[in-house]
Amino acid sequence: MANDKTLLQNTTSKTATKNHVIDNVNGFVPLEESKSPLPLKKMKLNTNDIPITEIRKLINAIDNKETVFNYPPFISEELRKIESLTDDNKKQSLEKQIEQTKEELTKQNIELKKQMESIMKYNKEEQNYLEKKIDQMKEEITKQLKQQMDNLKQQMENIIELLKKD
């Protein structure tokens, strides 16, 4: 592309490349200094195809009246917004999103740890309760067994005494 003092021409032909057309600049097309102006048709191009630095150079050249036009160009607000965006802004925005995501994940991680600790505490309490219940049942069964043994012993003694009397 030519230097910042780019010659722009309103055009009507079908031949153009992404380096020759800027969207929403009233059909003006930059021409290289060594070539003669070729008529080009106004094309709508995705501005993502053109580096921001090139858009910035063209808008600055137009704003500083360093270009030659048949009539003054109109630069849309959308194109100015694109020009005002810098790679640093995008990088900062992405870094901010990454940081927010990290914070959210950290909070979720902390919450999950708390939930796990709560569940583990509940499980431990439940286990202690069950162990106590088992111990109680053992004691009860032991008492019952002893009681039955004592009853049996008493019955045996009674039977033996009855047999001795006869």
Buried (B, 14 or more C-beta within 10 A) or exposed (E): EEEEEBBBBBBEEEEBEEBBBBBBBBBBBBBEEEEEEEEBEBBEBEBEEBEBEBBBBBBEBBEEEEBEBEEEBEBEEEBEEBBEEEEEEEEEEEEEEEEEEEEEEEEEEEEEEEEEEEEEEEEEEEEEEEEEEEEEEEEEEEEEEEEEEEEEEEEEEEEEEEEEEE
